[in-house]
Amino acid sequence: MDMKCKNNPYPFFNELPCSLKVLYTMVLLTMGMGYLFAMIQIYEVHSGRDGKASLSVKDIQIAYRGSKDGSRLESALNGPMSSMLPADEKEKIIVWIHEGVDQKKFDDAIKPIMQTRCKACHDGSNPHLPNVTTYEGIKVTTAVDTGVSISTLVRVSHIHLFGLTFIFFMVGLIFSHAYFEKLWLKCAVMATPFLAIFLDVGSWWITKVSEPFAYAVIIGGALMGFSFAIQWTVSLYQMWIFKGPPAGKPTNG
Ligand code: HEC
């Protein structure tokens, strides 16, 4: 059996009927807009999670992995609220959080601290400050930020796997009419986004347990965008401007 790729006759862009070129062009223009909005959406959803306005690796880590600083209460006690109480009382509260936010222990040991140290500001009269003098009020601030939930990840993964496959199948099918001197390069450009989808979606899951994979999320996304841009530009260029391959080299397998 011959396992090699065949170089059967297959039209280049300049050999396509005008109607098909118009259809391809419209599809590419619409998809280009879609891609732009997808980029804006990523920025809107993820930027600023780390407290800084721009989109960073840290934002991606927090989105999937959650914040290492643990709960809001803990980060407040270690940060802006640290001057409100002596260290031994702070320690007590942190131990209480780590032991599972027990209600009885709150009433016995924690509530008195809150009454003396925190009640002046956190008694519930200011709607912007959590009421830490009641069990219900303080519990809200002790929830650990564990990042994106498994059910959200399942939903977003399947949408992306189906959606991106569809997009890159269409774009790749159009791009298959392109003339490249090196056939392997053309095939690599077409295959890249699919490998990038695996890298991207796969690393969302891995980032949930291992933060360095946030870089793989970004590399996957960048590779996808890069090959989209190449296929988009080459297709439109070769359809309307490029005069076709030099005579005597007509292979387009
Ligand atoms: C003098 C007033 C004052 C006292 C006393 C005070 N806080 Fe605060 N607290 C604030 C203000 C104002 C903020 C919001 C601004 C900020 O985060 O720096 C805040 C923020 C917080 C937050 C973060 C809320 C969020 O939405 O993330 C927590 C948790 C908190 N305080 C807990 C405590 C605890 C526990 C104590 C007692 C040990 C305490 N505070 C004592 C004024 C106070």
Boltz pocket constraint, residues with backbone or C-beta under 6 A from the ligand:
constraints:
  - pocket:
      binder: B
      contacts: [[A, 72], [A, 73], [A, 74], [A, 76], [A, 77], [A, 80], [A, 81], [A, 84], [A, 85], [A, 113], [A, 114], [A, 117], [A, 118], [A, 119], [A, 120], [A, 121], [A, 122], [A, 128], [A, 129], [A, 130], [A, 132], [A, 141]]
      max_distance: 6.0
